[in-house]
Amino acid sequence: MTINKIILLFVLAVFSFATIGFVFHAESVDGMLRTFNVKIEKTDDGTWRVRDNNGRNKGTLSVERGDTINWQAKGSDLVFIFSKEVENYFEYEGSMFEDGRTQKILNNKKLRLTLKEDAPQGLLPYEVYVITEGKSVVGNSPPRLIIN
């Protein structure tokens, strides 16, 4: 190999390694907004879970006001059921959450919610019902958000 090819491979390897973390979430050190990308999918053992793009379980997400969460349905239509009124916690587009707590998401679609700047701090449990299988997603119990 020539020196130029070796240098090019090295630069590509460093760039690839540096961008790996961007798949799951982008986070600013100085308190800027973050985006969390998770998916709801069936694991090899048949359990439905909230997972990041690297396959790690993310049944509990620790989030800050202003953060955005993208949940993607993988393998089934889903119904999200929040334990408290969504309008007190999130900003979202369109006419979602007509009853204030539940929203259906079609397979391969995303539910995108941004935490309000005045969202109450603490624990916000939610349930994700898997329509095709008639059961709920598990996490560390029911999935939940910890709002810091």
Secondary structure, DSSP 4 states (H G I P E B T S, - for coil): --HHHHHHHHHHHHHHHHHGGGTTEE--TTS---EEEEEEEE-TTS-EEEEETTS-B-SEEEE-TT-EEEEEE-SS-EEEEESS-GGGTEE-STT--TTSSEEEE-TT-EEEEEE-TTPPPEEEEEEEEETTTTEE-BSSSS-EEEE-
